[in-house]
Amino acid sequence: MNKNLRIIPHGWWVVQSKPNAEEKAIRQLSNQGFVTYCPMYQKETLRARQIKTKTIPLFPCYVFIEADQHAKDTIHTIRSTYGVSRLLKIGEMPILVPGQVICDIKLIEAQQIGKTESYFKKGELVKIKEGLYRGLEAVYQMDDGLKRVVILLNILNKETPLHINKDQLHKI
């Protein structure tokens, strides 16, 4: 049976990973036989003056481990796993996230596949950094494809839509 297709598991524990080490923790925990889950989403980020799409964890520095019998039998190995900072606990008991909560997160994650959180937000002031309209301020409206956006320029007291490459803009 595929472990990713289980309907509602008993529950999940929360593991805090070291900064930017979620993938390492998942790989090491999986190699030890743990069932892991780290919800991800796509987000645009600014890198080297260019907007790039990156897949990042929904909960940075946190990974879920299914609290199955294997996990209960080998709980002592979790803390010493590469990439893991600690297993979240209340007292001596690991924090248990209900299986239904994880199923709901997986459903939301599946519905968001292919969608990307835009670097710019609607209504945000932006400045054009190159081209014919260089130096002008505008209001960001929406994405218009993968690399293009629609902004509103205020020309002669009238808002005029302009389609432009995202790379030509920066936040004010």
Phi and psi in degrees as GROMACS dihedral restraints (atoms count N, CA, C in turn):
[ dihedral_restraints ]
;  ai    aj    ak    al  type     phi  dphi    fc
    3     4     5     6     1   -70.4    20    10
    4     5     6     7     1   122.5    20    10
    6     7     8     9     1   -66.3    20    10
    7     8     9    10     1   -23.7    20    10
    9    10    11    12     1   -76.6    20    10
   10    11    12    13     1   -15.6    20    10
   12    13    14    15     1  -101.7    20    10
   13    14    15    16     1     9.2    20    10
   15    16    17    18     1   -61.1    20    10
   16    17    18    19     1   143.1    20    10
   18    19    20    21     1   -68.8    20    10
   19    20    21    22     1   -71.1    20    10
   21    22    23    24     1  -137.5    20    10
   22    23    24    25     1   103.3    20    10
   24    25    26    27     1   -70.6    20    10
   25    26    27    28     1   169.5    20    10
   27    28    29    30     1   -59.7    20    10
   28    29    30    31     1   -43.5    20    10
   30    31    32    33     1   171.7    20    10
   31    32    33    34     1   173.5    20    10
   33    34    35    36     1  -134.6    20    10
   34    35    36    37     1   143.6    20    10
   36    37    38    39     1   -95.2    20    10
   37    38    39    40     1   159.1    20    10
   39    40    41    42     1  -109.6    20    10
   40    41    42    43     1   125.0    20    10
   42    43    44    45     1  -111.3    20    10
   43    44    45    46     1   131.0    20    10
   45    46    47    48     1   -91.6    20    10
   46    47    48    49     1   124.0    20    10
   48    49    50    51     1   -91.4    20    10
   49    50    51    52     1   167.7    20    10
   51    52    53    54     1   -71.8    20    10
   52    53    54    55     1   158.5    20    10
   54    55    56    57     1   -54.1    20    10
   55    56    57    58     1   130.4    20    10
   57    58    59    60     1    57.7    20    10
   58    59    60    61     1    27.5    20    10
   60    61    62    63     1  -119.3    20    10
   61    62    63    64     1    22.1    20    10
   63    64    65    66     1   -59.2    20    10
   64    65    66    67     1   -46.0    20    10
   66    67    68    69     1   -62.9    20    10
   67    68    69    70     1   -41.7    20    10
   69    70    71    72     1   -63.3    20    10
   70    71    72    73     1   -44.4    20    10
   72    73    74    75     1   -62.7    20    10
   73    74    75    76     1   -44.3    20    10
   75    76    77    78     1   -60.2    20    10
   76    77    78    79     1   -47.3    20    10
   78    79    80    81     1   -60.6    20    10
   79    80    81    82     1   -46.3    20    10
   81    82    83    84     1   -68.5    20    10
   82    83    84    85     1   -41.4    20    10
   84    85    86    87     1   -65.6    20    10
   85    86    87    88     1   -41.5    20    10
   87    88    89    90     1   -62.5    20    10
   88    89    90    91     1   -39.7    20    10
   90    91    92    93     1   -62.0    20    10
   91    92    93    94     1   -24.9    20    10
   93    94    95    96     1   -90.3    20    10
   94    95    96    97     1     1.2    20    10
   96    97    98    99     1    96.3    20    10
   97    98    99   100     1     5.6    20    10
   99   100   101   102     1   -81.1    20    10
  100   101   102   103     1   146.4    20    10
  102   103   104   105     1   -91.9    20    10
  103   104   105   106     1   119.2    20    10
  105   106   107   108     1  -116.4    20    10
  106   107   108   109     1   161.5    20    10
  108   109   110   111     1  -153.8    20    10
  109   110   111   112     1   132.8    20    10
  111   112   113   114     1  -137.8    20    10
  112   113   114   115     1   103.4    20    10
  114   115   116   117     1   -63.5    20    10
  115   116   117   118     1   137.5    20    10
  117   118   119   120     1  -125.6    20    10
  118   119   120   121     1   159.2    20    10
  120   121   122   123     1  -149.8    20    10
  121   122   123   124     1   164.1    20    10
  123   124   125   126     1   -99.6    20    10
  124   125   126   127     1   137.4    20    10
  126   127   128   129     1  -141.2    20    10
  127   128   129   130     1   141.2    20    10
  129   130   131   132     1   -82.6    20    10
  130   131   132   133     1   135.6    20    10
  132   133   134   135     1  -131.5    20    10
  133   134   135   136     1   157.7    20    10
  135   136   137   138     1   -95.2    20    10
  136   137   138   139     1   119.6    20    10
  138   139   140   141     1  -135.4    20    10
  139   140   141   142     1   126.7    20    10
  141   142   143   144     1    49.8    20    10
  142   143   144   145     1    44.8    20    10
  144   145   146   147     1    64.7    20    10
  145   146   147   148     1    16.6    20    10
  147   148   149   150     1  -129.3    20    10
  148   149   150   151     1   146.4    20    10
  150   151   152   153     1   -85.6    20    10
  151   152   153   154     1   123.5    20    10
  153   154   155   156     1  -119.2    20    10
  154   155   156   157     1   149.7    20    10
  156   157   158   159     1   -96.0    20    10
  157   158   159   160     1   131.3    20    10
  159   160   161   162     1  -133.0    20    10
  160   161   162   163     1   140.3    20    10
  162   163   164   165     1   -92.4    20    10
  163   164   165   166     1   121.9    20    10
  165   166   167   168     1  -131.4    20    10
  166   167   168   169     1   159.2    20    10
  168   169   170   171     1   -67.2    20    10
  169   170   171   172     1   140.9    20    10
  171   172   173   174     1   -65.9    20    10
  172   173   174   175     1   -36.3    20    10
  174   175   176   177     1  -119.4    20    10
  175   176   177   178     1    89.7    20    10
  177   178   179   180     1   -56.4    20    10
  178   179   180   181     1   137.9    20    10
  180   181   182   183     1    72.2    20    10
  181   182   183   184     1    16.0    20    10
  183   184   185   186     1  -132.5    20    10
  184   185   186   187     1   137.0    20    10
  186   187   188   189     1  -133.1    20    10
  187   188   189   190     1   144.6    20    10
  189   190   191   192     1  -101.1    20    10
  190   191   192   193     1   141.6    20    10
  192   193   194   195     1  -120.8    20    10
  193   194   195   196     1   131.1    20    10
  195   196   197   198     1   -66.7    20    10
  196   197   198   199     1   129.4    20    10
  198   199   200   201     1   -84.1    20    10
  199   200   201   202     1    61.6    20    10
  201   202   203   204     1   -89.4    20    10
  202   203   204   205     1  -175.9    20    10
  204   205   206   207     1   -63.0    20    10
  205   206   207   208     1   -39.8    20    10
  207   208   209   210     1   -59.5    20    10
  208   209   210   211     1   -44.3    20    10
  210   211   212   213     1   -62.7    20    10
  211   212   213   214     1   -42.4    20    10
  213   214   215   216     1   -65.5    20    10
  214   215   216   217     1   -36.6    20    10
  216   217   218   219     1   -73.9    20    10
  217   218   219   220     1   -26.1    20    10
  219   220   221   222     1  -122.2    20    10
  220   221   222   223     1    29.1    20    10
  222   223   224   225     1   -57.1    20    10
  223   224   225   226     1   -32.5    20    10
  225   226   227   228     1   -64.5    20    10
  226   227   228   229     1   -20.0    20    10
  228   229   230   231     1   -85.3    20    10
  229   230   231   232     1   -15.2    20    10
  231   232   233   234     1   -62.9    20    10
  232   233   234   235     1   -50.5    20    10
  234   235   236   237     1   -59.6    20    10
  235   236   237   238     1   -33.9    20    10
  237   238   239   240     1   -91.3    20    10
  238   239   240   241     1    10.0    20    10
  240   241   242   243     1   -78.5    20    10
  241   242   243   244     1   138.2    20    10
  243   244   245   246     1   -56.9    20    10
  244   245   246   247     1   133.7    20    10
  246   247   248   249     1    91.4    20    10
  247   248   249   250     1   -14.1    20    10
  249   250   251   252     1   -95.8    20    10
  250   251   252   253     1   134.6    20    10
  252   253   254   255     1   -92.4    20    10
  253   254   255   256     1   -50.5    20    10
  255   256   257   258     1  -167.9    20    10
  256   257   258   259     1   162.6    20    10
  258   259   260   261     1   -94.0    20    10
  259   260   261   262     1   124.0    20    10
  261   262   263   264     1   -69.9    20    10
  262   263   264   265     1   131.8    20    10
  264   265   266   267     1  -138.0    20    10
  265   266   267   268     1   157.6    20    10
  267   268   269   270     1  -115.0    20    10
  268   269   270   271     1   110.9    20    10
  270   271   272   273     1    68.3    20    10
  271   272   273   274     1  -122.1    20    10
  273   274   275   276     1  -103.0    20    10
  274   275   276   277     1    -1.2    20    10
  276   277   278   279     1   -99.4    20    10
  277   278   279   280     1   128.5    20    10
  279   280   281   282     1   -61.6    20    10
  280   281   282   283     1   143.3    20    10
  282   283   284   285     1   -66.7    20    10
  283   284   285   286     1   129.5    20    10
  285   286   287   288     1  -107.6    20    10
  286   287   288   289     1   118.4    20    10
  288   289   290   291     1   -92.8    20    10
  289   290   291   292     1   125.9    20    10
  291   292   293   294     1   -57.7    20    10
  292   293   294   295     1   143.5    20    10
  294   295   296   297     1   -56.6    20    10
  295   296   297   298     1   -34.4    20    10
  297   298   299   300     1   -64.3    20    10
  298   299   300   301     1   -35.3    20    10
  300   301   302   303     1   -63.5    20    10
  301   302   303   304     1   -44.4    20    10
  303   304   305   306     1   -65.5    20    10
  304   305   306   307     1   -40.5    20    10
  306   307   308   309     1   -61.3    20    10
  307   308   309   310     1   -40.4    20    10
  309   310   311   312     1   -64.7    20    10
  310   311   312   313     1   -41.3    20    10
  312   313   314   315     1   -64.0    20    10
  313   314   315   316     1   -42.3    20    10
  315   316   317   318     1   -62.6    20    10
  316   317   318   319     1   -38.4    20    10
  318   319   320   321     1   -64.7    20    10
  319   320   321   322     1   -45.8    20    10
  321   322   323   324     1   -62.6    20    10
  322   323   324   325     1   -43.1    20    10
  324   325   326   327     1   -60.1    20    10
  325   326   327   328     1   -43.0    20    10
  327   328   329   330     1   -63.8    20    10
  328   329   330   331     1   -36.4    20    10
  330   331   332   333     1   -70.9    20    10
  331   332   333   334     1   -22.4    20    10
  333   334   335   336     1   -95.6    20    10
  334   335   336   337     1    -0.2    20    10
  336   337   338   339     1   -58.2    20    10
  337   338   339   340     1   131.2    20    10
  339   340   341   342     1    89.1    20    10
  340   341   342   343     1   -11.9    20    10
  342   343   344   345     1   -94.1    20    10
  343   344   345   346     1   143.9    20    10
  345   346   347   348     1  -125.3    20    10
  346   347   348   349     1   134.3    20    10
  348   349   350   351     1   -74.4    20    10
  349   350   351   352     1   121.4    20    10
  351   352   353   354     1   -71.2    20    10
  352   353   354   355     1   145.4    20    10
  354   355   356   357     1   -66.6    20    10
  355   356   357   358     1   -37.6    20    10
  357   358   359   360     1   -96.1    20    10
  358   359   360   361     1   148.9    20    10
  360   361   362   363     1  -113.5    20    10
  361   362   363   364     1   145.8    20    10
  363   364   365   366     1   -57.6    20    10
  364   365   366   367     1   134.1    20    10
  366   367   368   369     1    88.2    20    10
  367   368   369   370     1    -4.7    20    10
  369   370   371   372     1   -77.4    20    10
  370   371   372   373     1   140.6    20    10
  372   373   374   375     1   -77.2    20    10
  373   374   375   376     1   131.7    20    10
  375   376   377   378     1  -129.7    20    10
  376   377   378   379     1   162.3    20    10
  378   379   380   381     1  -125.4    20    10
  379   380   381   382     1   137.6    20    10
  381   382   383   384     1   -82.3    20    10
  382   383   384   385     1   124.8    20    10
  384   385   386   387     1  -101.8    20    10
  385   386   387   388     1    -5.5    20    10
  387   388   389   390     1  -158.4    20    10
  388   389   390   391     1   164.6    20    10
  390   391   392   393     1    92.2    20    10
  391   392   393   394     1  -169.0    20    10
  393   394   395   396     1   -57.3    20    10
  394   395   396   397     1   -35.7    20    10
  396   397   398   399     1   -99.5    20    10
  397   398   399   400     1    20.0    20    10
  399   400   401   402     1   -51.3    20    10
  400   401   402   403     1   132.6    20    10
  402   403   404   405     1    90.7    20    10
  403   404   405   406     1   -13.6    20    10
  405   406   407   408     1   -80.2    20    10
  406   407   408   409     1   146.1    20    10
  408   409   410   411     1   -94.8    20    10
  409   410   411   412     1   150.1    20    10
  411   412   413   414     1  -149.0    20    10
  412   413   414   415     1   174.1    20    10
  414   415   416   417     1  -111.8    20    10
  415   416   417   418     1   125.2    20    10
  417   418   419   420     1   -68.6    20    10
  418   419   420   421     1   134.1    20    10
  420   421   422   423     1  -108.5    20    10
  421   422   423   424     1   -59.1    20    10
  423   424   425   426     1  -168.3    20    10
  424   425   426   427     1   165.4    20    10
  426   427   428   429     1   -75.1    20    10
  427   428   429   430     1   146.7    20    10
  429   430   431   432     1  -132.5    20    10
  430   431   432   433     1    65.4    20    10
  432   433   434   435     1   106.2    20    10
  433   434   435   436     1  -171.6    20    10
  435   436   437   438     1   -72.1    20    10
  436   437   438   439     1   -39.3    20    10
  438   439   440   441     1  -115.5    20    10
  439   440   441   442     1    -5.3    20    10
  441   442   443   444     1  -115.4    20    10
  442   443   444   445     1   155.0    20    10
  444   445   446   447     1  -136.1    20    10
  445   446   447   448     1   166.4    20    10
  447   448   449   450     1  -111.2    20    10
  448   449   450   451     1   127.0    20    10
  450   451   452   453     1  -123.2    20    10
  451   452   453   454     1   161.0    20    10
  453   454   455   456     1  -110.1    20    10
  454   455   456   457     1   119.7    20    10
  456   457   458   459     1   -97.0    20    10
  457   458   459   460     1   138.4    20    10
  459   460   461   462     1   -94.0    20    10
  460   461   462   463     1    98.4    20    10
  462   463   464   465     1  -115.7    20    10
  463   464   465   466     1   119.8    20    10
  465   466   467   468     1    54.0    20    10
  466   467   468   469     1    47.1    20    10
  468   469   470   471     1    59.8    20    10
  469   470   471   472     1    26.8    20    10
  471   472   473   474     1  -133.6    20    10
  472   473   474   475     1   130.5    20    10
  474   475   476   477     1   -77.1    20    10
  475   476   477   478     1   121.4    20    10
  477   478   479   480     1  -117.4    20    10
  478   479   480   481     1   123.8    20    10
  480   481   482   483     1   -70.6    20    10
  481   482   483   484     1   143.2    20    10
  483   484   485   486     1  -137.0    20    10
  484   485   486   487     1   131.2    20    10
  486   487   488   489     1   -94.1    20    10
  487   488   489   490     1   127.1    20    10
  489   490   491   492     1  -147.9    20    10
  490   491   492   493     1   156.6    20    10
  492   493   494   495     1   -70.1    20    10
  493   494   495   496     1   140.7    20    10
  495   496   497   498     1   -58.1    20    10
  496   497   498   499     1   -36.0    20    10
  498   499   500   501     1   -65.1    20    10
  499   500   501   502     1   -13.9    20    10
  501   502   503   504     1   -89.1    20    10
  502   503   504   505     1     1.3    20    10
  504   505   506   507     1  -116.5    20    10
  505   506   507   508     1   156.8    20    10
  507   508   509   510     1  -146.0    20    10
  508   509   510   511     1   153.9    20    10
  510   511   512   513     1   -70.4    20    10
  511   512   513   514     1   148.1    20    10
